[in-house]
Amino acid sequence: MNRFVKIGLVGVTLAAIVAGVFINTTFSKYTNKVVGDGETQIAKWSFKVNEETEQFTTIKLAETYDKNTLTNGKIAPGAKGSFDLIIDSSTSEVGVDYMVDFKNETNKPTNLIYKFKDNTVENIEELEQYLTGTINANDENKVRTLTIEWEWPYGDKTTGVITKEDEIDTTEGLKALDYTFDVEVTGVQVVPSK
């Protein structure tokens, strides 16, 4: 090998070593790794309706009556009563928005009415708009009792005149149908505010 080639190779090698040192020191940095664990406690959720968490007992109007208005264990014109939906989030550590839905109402006596507070409706599903609310996480009382009254008004006792309502009651009474509806009470966690 020629002397110039050897000197050239040595020069290139030295240049590569110097460049490597220079590049290595320019991209140097300090590094450190710190490790730890994360943990938090999860807020407790609790939502009950009439002391149940999955399904509560069927509401039978004939078992919620004013005893002076029932006929042979069945409702009829003149019968009235009430039932409670007791919403309980007393052991929940978060707020609860609740709503009541009535579904699948069948064979309702036409003249049967429902009342909640100062609101009277002809169809139980119309009560839903009044049966919603919030139980906040910091409320002192985390139980809400929703009392729903029902009544099948008796016609006019004073005149003895048969009214259209009496005729409807009689026609429906001849069929002796079973009146049913489903109740669904939903509780949803209140979104924490910032």
One Martini backbone bead per residue (centre of mass of N, CA, C, O) as a GRO file, in nm:
protein
  194
    1MET     BB    1   0.099   0.035   0.018
    2ASN     BB    2   0.065   0.344   0.015
    3ARG     BB    3   0.154   0.606   0.200
    4PHE     BB    4  -0.093   0.792   0.135
    5VAL     BB    5  -0.307   0.586   0.203
    6LYS     BB    6  -0.232   0.541   0.498
    7ILE     BB    7  -0.264   0.833   0.586
    8GLY     BB    8  -0.559   0.855   0.495
    9LEU     BB    9  -0.673   0.632   0.683
   10VAL     BB   10  -0.580   0.754   0.946
   11GLY     BB   11  -0.728   1.024   0.910
   12VAL     BB   12  -1.016   0.910   0.889
   13THR     BB   13  -1.015   0.765   1.157
   14LEU     BB   14  -0.961   1.013   1.334
   15ALA     BB   15  -1.207   1.172   1.238
   16ALA     BB   16  -1.419   0.964   1.338
   17ILE     BB   17  -1.341   0.975   1.636
   18VAL     BB   18  -1.383   1.280   1.680
   19ALA     BB   19  -1.680   1.283   1.584
   20GLY     BB   20  -1.788   1.080   1.792
   21VAL     BB   21  -1.718   1.245   2.042
   22PHE     BB   22  -1.871   1.499   1.963
   23ILE     BB   23  -2.150   1.373   1.928
   24ASN     BB   24  -2.176   1.237   2.207
   25THR     BB   25  -2.152   1.511   2.374
   26THR     BB   26  -2.396   1.666   2.242
   27PHE     BB   27  -2.615   1.411   2.322
   28SER     BB   28  -2.615   1.449   2.613
   29LYS     BB   29  -2.775   1.324   2.922
   30TYR     BB   30  -2.984   1.317   3.180
   31THR     BB   31  -3.092   1.040   3.387
   32ASN     BB   32  -3.404   0.927   3.546
   33LYS     BB   33  -3.584   0.691   3.764
   34VAL     BB   34  -3.914   0.699   3.901
   35VAL     BB   35  -4.103   0.505   4.128
   36GLY     BB   36  -4.453   0.404   4.182
   37ASP     BB   37  -4.777   0.429   4.323
   38GLY     BB   38  -5.131   0.398   4.268
   39GLU     BB   39  -5.414   0.539   4.454
   40THR     BB   40  -5.769   0.489   4.535
   41GLN     BB   41  -6.086   0.562   4.632
   42ILE     BB   42  -6.403   0.433   4.590
   43ALA     BB   43  -6.706   0.522   4.557
   44LYS     BB   44  -7.006   0.452   4.683
   45TRP     BB   45  -7.283   0.255   4.566
   46SER     BB   46  -7.641   0.332   4.620
   47PHE     BB   47  -7.962   0.170   4.517
   48LYS     BB   48  -8.303   0.189   4.626
   49VAL     BB   49  -8.630   0.019   4.607
   50ASN     BB   50  -8.808  -0.089   4.846
   51GLU     BB   51  -8.531  -0.241   4.955
   52GLU     BB   52  -8.427  -0.282   4.655
   53THR     BB   53  -8.186  -0.357   4.376
   54GLU     BB   54  -8.362  -0.509   4.139
   55GLN     BB   55  -8.657  -0.615   4.260
   56PHE     BB   56  -8.986  -0.540   4.326
   57THR     BB   57  -9.278  -0.566   4.434
   58THR     BB   58  -9.579  -0.588   4.341
   59ILE     BB   59  -9.825  -0.360   4.262
   60LYS     BB   60 -10.134  -0.370   4.440
   61LEU     BB   61 -10.409  -0.189   4.456
   62ALA     BB   62 -10.575  -0.385   4.650
   63GLU     BB   63 -10.324  -0.332   4.873
   64THR     BB   64 -10.364   0.016   4.863
   65TYR     BB   65 -10.622   0.068   5.008
   66ASP     BB   66 -10.915   0.185   5.125
   67LYS     BB   67 -11.102  -0.025   5.314
   68ASN     BB   68 -11.384   0.139   5.251
   69THR     BB   69 -11.347   0.090   4.904
   70LEU     BB   70 -11.364  -0.216   4.881
   71THR     BB   71 -11.448  -0.502   4.661
   72ASN     BB   72 -11.379  -0.813   4.722
   73GLY     BB   73 -11.061  -0.740   4.670
   74LYS     BB   74 -11.153  -0.516   4.463
   75ILE     BB   75 -11.171  -0.285   4.230
   76ALA     BB   76 -11.392   0.003   4.209
   77PRO     BB   77 -11.607   0.218   4.209
   78GLY     BB   78 -11.480   0.422   4.488
   79ALA     BB   79 -11.193   0.353   4.487
   80LYS     BB   80 -10.894   0.396   4.702
   81GLY     BB   81 -10.535   0.500   4.720
   82SER     BB   82 -10.184   0.402   4.793
   83PHE     BB   83  -9.831   0.435   4.698
   84ASP     BB   84  -9.482   0.361   4.745
   85LEU     BB   85  -9.166   0.511   4.654
   86ILE     BB   86  -8.853   0.417   4.790
   87ILE     BB   87  -8.570   0.618   4.776
   88ASP     BB   88  -8.229   0.486   4.836
   89SER     BB   89  -7.892   0.659   4.914
   90SER     BB   90  -7.758   0.646   5.211
   91THR     BB   91  -7.472   0.479   5.121
   92SER     BB   92  -7.393   0.686   4.924
   93GLU     BB   93  -7.105   0.887   4.787
   94VAL     BB   94  -7.306   0.977   4.565
   95GLY     BB   95  -7.498   1.114   4.353
   96VAL     BB   96  -7.861   1.103   4.253
   97ASP     BB   97  -8.045   1.037   3.972
   98TYR     BB   98  -8.401   1.014   3.935
   99MET     BB   99  -8.642   0.785   3.768
  100VAL     BB  100  -8.980   0.728   3.661
  101ASP     BB  101  -9.128   0.443   3.495
  102PHE     BB  102  -9.409   0.364   3.293
  103LYS     BB  103  -9.526   0.048   3.162
  104ASN     BB  104  -9.749  -0.151   3.010
  105GLU     BB  105 -10.038  -0.047   3.007
  106THR     BB  106 -10.330  -0.244   3.099
  107ASN     BB  107 -10.668  -0.228   3.149
  108LYS     BB  108 -10.759   0.051   3.217
  109PRO     BB  109 -10.967   0.227   3.379
  110THR     BB  110 -11.086   0.511   3.249
  111ASN     BB  111 -11.158   0.660   3.549
  112LEU     BB  112 -10.882   0.631   3.647
  113ILE     BB  113 -10.672   0.803   3.883
  114TYR     BB  114 -10.386   1.019   3.946
  115LYS     BB  115 -10.168   1.128   4.225
  116PHE     BB  116  -9.917   1.401   4.273
  117LYS     BB  117  -9.972   1.597   4.481
  118ASP     BB  118 -10.101   1.854   4.261
  119ASN     BB  119 -10.127   1.608   4.052
  120THR     BB  120 -10.352   1.513   3.787
  121VAL     BB  121 -10.410   1.196   3.619
  122GLU     BB  122 -10.518   0.945   3.376
  123ASN     BB  123 -10.215   0.847   3.335
  124ILE     BB  124  -9.942   0.703   3.470
  125GLU     BB  125  -9.727   0.812   3.261
  126GLU     BB  126  -9.778   1.122   3.337
  127LEU     BB  127  -9.605   1.112   3.612
  128GLU     BB  128  -9.302   1.113   3.530
  129GLN     BB  129  -9.247   1.428   3.534
  130TYR     BB  130  -9.270   1.419   3.872
  131LEU     BB  131  -9.054   1.151   3.906
  132THR     BB  132  -8.796   1.344   3.962
  133GLY     BB  133  -8.445   1.362   4.083
  134THR     BB  134  -8.216   1.464   4.353
  135ILE     BB  135  -7.941   1.313   4.533
  136ASN     BB  136  -7.707   1.431   4.716
  137ALA     BB  137  -7.411   1.350   4.865
  138ASN     BB  138  -7.468   1.588   5.108
  139ASP     BB  139  -7.725   1.493   5.204
  140GLU     BB  140  -7.890   1.421   5.488
  141ASN     BB  141  -8.134   1.314   5.314
  142LYS     BB  142  -8.141   0.993   5.114
  143VAL     BB  143  -8.465   0.988   5.116
  144ARG     BB  144  -8.744   0.912   4.896
  145THR     BB  145  -9.100   0.966   4.906
  146LEU     BB  146  -9.336   0.843   4.671
  147THR     BB  147  -9.673   0.935   4.666
  148ILE     BB  148  -9.932   0.745   4.512
  149GLU     BB  149 -10.242   0.821   4.404
  150TRP     BB  150 -10.569   0.660   4.378
  151GLU     BB  151 -10.879   0.675   4.171
  152TRP     BB  152 -11.229   0.562   4.146
  153PRO     BB  153 -11.475   0.734   4.074
  154TYR     BB  154 -11.783   0.806   4.172
  155GLY     BB  155 -12.057   0.887   4.090
  156ASP     BB  156 -12.340   1.061   4.126
  157LYS     BB  157 -12.522   1.031   4.428
  158THR     BB  158 -12.754   1.258   4.430
  159THR     BB  159 -12.925   1.206   4.148
  160GLY     BB  160 -12.919   0.907   3.998
  161VAL     BB  161 -12.780   0.959   3.740
  162ILE     BB  162 -12.675   0.832   3.447
  163THR     BB  163 -12.363   0.837   3.323
  164LYS     BB  164 -12.112   0.799   3.110
  165GLU     BB  165 -11.918   0.689   3.325
  166ASP     BB  166 -12.106   0.461   3.422
  167GLU     BB  167 -12.114   0.309   3.151
  168ILE     BB  168 -11.813   0.254   3.135
  169ASP     BB  169 -11.783   0.100   3.401
  170THR     BB  170 -11.982  -0.127   3.329
  171THR     BB  171 -11.846  -0.236   3.077
  172GLU     BB  172 -11.571  -0.298   3.219
  173GLY     BB  173 -11.690  -0.477   3.451
  174LEU     BB  174 -11.791  -0.716   3.265
  175LYS     BB  175 -11.486  -0.804   3.189
  176ALA     BB  176 -11.286  -0.845   3.424
  177LEU     BB  177 -11.006  -0.715   3.423
  178ASP     BB  178 -10.654  -0.684   3.425
  179TYR     BB  179 -10.460  -0.449   3.574
  180THR     BB  180 -10.147  -0.326   3.428
  181PHE     BB  181  -9.799  -0.242   3.526
  182ASP     BB  182  -9.483  -0.098   3.492
  183VAL     BB  183  -9.187  -0.044   3.695
  184GLU     BB  184  -8.914   0.205   3.661
  185VAL     BB  185  -8.618   0.267   3.850
  186THR     BB  186  -8.366   0.516   3.803
  187GLY     BB  187  -8.012   0.538   3.873
  188VAL     BB  188  -7.778   0.816   3.850
  189GLN     BB  189  -7.492   0.953   3.852
  190VAL     BB  190  -7.365   1.238   3.949
  191VAL     BB  191  -7.188   1.478   3.812
  192PRO     BB  192  -6.917   1.614   3.898
  193SER     BB  193  -6.813   1.916   3.990
  194LYS     BB  194  -6.556   2.166   3.959
   0.00000   0.00000   0.00000
